[in-house]
């Protein structure tokens, strides 16, 4: 069994774009507007921008492949990847690094290879999509192996 989860983004990048002025702001600045025009402008105003936050993974299944030789030996491990998720939600492959290795190079390589297939909703800053660096843990678990220390976070909740 294999589980993968994303951590919170730690830093926003410079991949920000200026946004257009909202209709509500333009209507509020026009002091000569009638109450009907102001009401129409507020109805036509765009919805509030999405809340700021880190990228969120959208994959329904983790794209990581357990190396066959290590699976046969019931080898397990945890890897933490450092990823750059751009303002479209794509992982920039050249930016992916192993922040914390598992101790098994084949597991680490499999995590890096699978990261290219990860998809995210982009991080948001000031209501606009932005690039962000995140730490992304990958857990390789064999269904017949003993749990690793700290695996209580991977158990299903009652």
N, C-alpha and C positions, 0 to 999 in steps of 0.2 A: 504494500500500500504506500502511496506517496501523497504528501500534502504540500501545498505551497500557499503562502499568504504574503501579503505586502505590508511593510511597515509604513509609518507616516513619513511623508517627504520631509527632508530636513532643510532644504534650501531651495529657494526659487531662483530661476535663471533669468538671463537678460533677454529671453525670447518673448518679450511683451510687445504688443501692438497697441497704438492709441485707438480708442473707441470713438464712435460718433456721439454728438450731443443728443440727449434724449428730448423727445417732444415735450415732456412734462417740464423740463428745465426751461425750454424756450417759451412755453406758455406762461410760466411763473414770472419770467423776466418782462413780459409784455403787460405793463400796468394798465393799458387802455383796453384790455380784452373784456368783453361782456361776460357775465356769469355763465351764459349758455355756451359761449365759445370756450371758456375755461373748463367747464364740465366736459365738453366734447374732447378737448385736448387731453384731459386726465383719463378719459375712457380709452383714447387711442394710444396712450403712453405705453411703452414696452414694459413687460413684466420686470420685476426686480431681478438684477443679475444674480446668477448662481452664487452660493456662498463660497468664500475662499477656502481652499484646502488642497491637500496633496492629490496626485493622480490616484485613480482607483482601477484595479484590474477588472477587465470585462470578460476574460476567458472563462468559459464554464468548466473546462477541464485543464489541469496543468499540462503544459506541453513538454515535460521533461521525461526522458527515457532512461530507465534504470539500466546500467551496463549489465549485460547478461552474465558475465563472469562473476561480478560482485553479487548479483542477485542469487546465483547458484550457491555462493558461499555465505549468504545471508548477511552480507556486510551492509551496515547502515551508516548514515552520516547526515550532518547538517552543514549547509553552505550558506553564507550570506553574500549576496551579490550587490554591488553598487551599480545602479542603472541610471541613465539619463533618459527621461521620458520627455519628448519634445511637445510643443504646443498643440500637436494634432493627436497625441496619445500614443505615438509610436516610440518604441525603444530604439535608441541610436546604437547600433551594434558595436561600433568602434569605441564607444564609451564604457562598455560593460567590463567590470573588473570583479575579481574575487576579493571581497573585503575580509571574509573569514573563511579559510579553507576547511574542508572536512578531514583532511589527513589522507584522503584517497584521491589522487589526481584524476582518475577516471570519473568519479562522482562530480568533482569540480568541473571537469570539461563538459560533462553532460548537462550540468546546470547552466553553464555559459551558452552552450549550443541551443538549449531550449528557450533561453531568454529572448532569442530573436523572434520567437512566435508569440510572445506575450503582447497583449493589447490592453490599453488603458483608456479611461476617459482622462483628458488632460487635467493637470493641476490648474487651480484658479487663483488669481491674485488681482485684487481690486476689480473683481467681476469679469476678468478677461482670462482666456486660456494662456497658460505660460508653461515653459519648460521647467523641469525640476529634477534634481538628483534625489533618488530614494534608495534605501536599503531594503533588499528583498530577500527574505529567507527561503531556502528550499530544503525540504526535509525528505530524505530517502528512507523509507521504512519497508521492511520485509514483513509480510503478515505472520510468518512463523518464527520470527526472531524475538528475543526478549526486548522489552522497552528500554530505550536509552534513558539515562538520568535526565529528568526534566520533561519527560514525555507526557506528563499529566495535561499539558496544554493541548495535546493532540487528541485526547479522548473525547468521545461524544458526550455531550451533557445529558443528564437524565431527564 
